[in-house]
């Protein structure tokens, strides 16, 4: 992830202590994906990682440059495809089931590989400059 240098635009507040999927706000594909999560009515917040101090909320900043972090309401941090699965599990029964499927059994390994490929090539995926600003 191409994380910009700080300063943070807001400090940790109560909403960031709940269920949050953090994403790279400088990545158009990531921003579009976060907006899709909102349209799917997933019951988690979507927050650009550049808006927080990752270490202060238990996120490994180095790992977050490679994998999207998800923080649940209990403070557990998941990364990558497991983070995507956890976010999906906050949605409707269909999305919840999909979130379980991609992290269980043989699909877990495949999902991890697909996530790595997408993550590695995300700058080449669809998006345009107008998606740079994420509206919360």
C-alpha positions in Angstrom: 0.0 0.0 0.0 1.2 3.5 -0.7 0.7 5.0 2.7 1.3 8.7 2.8 3.3 10.3 5.6 1.2 11.3 8.6 -0.4 13.7 9.9 -3.6 11.9 10.9 -6.8 13.6 10.1 -8.6 12.3 13.1 -7.7 10.5 16.3 -9.1 7.2 17.4 -12.7 7.7 18.4 -15.5 5.3 19.4 -16.5 4.4 15.8 -12.9 3.2 15.2 -13.0 1.0 18.2 -15.9 -1.0 16.6 -15.9 -3.1 13.5 -13.7 -1.3 10.9 -12.1 -2.3 7.6 -9.2 0.0 6.9 -8.1 0.5 3.4 -5.4 2.5 1.4 -7.1 5.8 0.6 -4.5 6.5 -2.0 -5.5 3.4 -4.0 -8.4 3.9 -6.4 -9.2 0.2 -6.5 -9.2 0.1 -2.7 -11.4 3.1 -2.5 -13.9 1.7 -5.0 -13.9 -1.6 -3.1 -14.7 0.2 0.2 -17.6 2.1 -1.5 -18.9 -1.3 -2.8 -18.8 -2.5 0.8 -21.0 0.4 1.8 -23.4 -0.2 -1.0 -23.6 -3.9 0.1 -24.7 -2.5 3.5 -21.9 -4.4 5.4 -22.2 -3.5 9.0 -18.7 -2.2 9.5 -17.0 1.1 9.0 -14.7 1.8 6.1 -11.8 4.1 7.0 -8.7 5.1 5.0 -5.7 3.9 6.9 -4.1 7.3 6.3 -6.7 8.8 8.7 -5.5 6.9 11.8 -2.3 6.0 13.6 -2.3 2.3 12.9 0.0 1.2 15.7 -2.2 3.0 18.3 -5.1 0.7 17.4 -3.1 -2.5 17.2 -2.5 -2.6 13.4 1.0 -3.5 12.2 1.8 -0.6 9.9 4.3 -2.7 7.9 1.9 -5.5 7.3 -0.9 -3.0 6.5 1.1 -1.8 3.5 0.7 -5.3 2.0 -2.7 -6.5 3.3 -5.9 -4.7 4.2 -6.5 -4.8 8.0 -9.9 -5.4 9.7 -10.4 -4.7 13.4 -13.4 -6.3 15.0 -15.3 -4.9 18.0 -13.1 -7.0 20.4 -9.8 -5.6 19.0 -8.9 -8.7 17.0 -7.0 -7.7 13.8 -7.3 -9.8 10.6 -5.4 -9.1 7.4 -5.8 -9.8 3.7 -8.4 -12.3 2.6 -9.3 -13.0 6.2 -10.1 -9.3 6.6 -12.3 -9.3 3.5 -14.1 -12.4 4.8 -14.7 -10.8 8.2 -16.1 -7.7 6.6 -18.4 -9.8 4.4 -19.6 -11.7 7.4 -21.1 -8.4 8.8 -23.5 -8.3 5.8 -26.7 -10.0 4.7 -27.0 -13.8 4.9 -25.6 -14.2 1.3 -22.5 -12.0 2.0 -22.1 -13.6 5.4 -22.1 -17.0 3.9 -19.6 -15.9 1.2 -17.4 -14.5 3.9 -17.3 -17.8 5.7 -16.7 -19.8 2.5 -13.7 -17.8 1.4 -11.9 -18.5 4.7 -12.7 -22.1 5.3 -11.2 -25.4 4.1 -9.7 -25.6 0.7 -11.1 -22.2 -0.3 -8.9 -20.5 2.3 -5.7 -21.2 0.5 -7.2 -20.3 -2.9 -8.6 -17.0 -1.4 -5.2 -16.1 0.0 -3.6 -16.6 -3.4 -6.2 -14.6 -5.2 -5.9 -11.8 -2.6 -2.1 -11.7 -3.1 -2.4 -11.4 -6.9 -5.1 -8.7 -6.7 -3.1 -6.8 -4.0 0.1 -7.0 -6.0 -1.6 -5.7 -9.2 -4.2 -3.3 -7.7 -2.7 -0.2 -9.2 -3.5 -1.8 -12.6 -7.1 -2.4 -11.8 -10.0 -0.1 -12.8 -10.3 3.2 -11.2 -9.9 6.9 -12.0 -8.7 10.0 -10.2 -12.2 11.0 -9.1 -12.3 8.1 -6.7 -9.3 9.4 -4.7 -11.4 11.1 -2.0 -13.4 8.8 0.2 -16.5 10.3 1.7 -17.4 9.0 5.1 
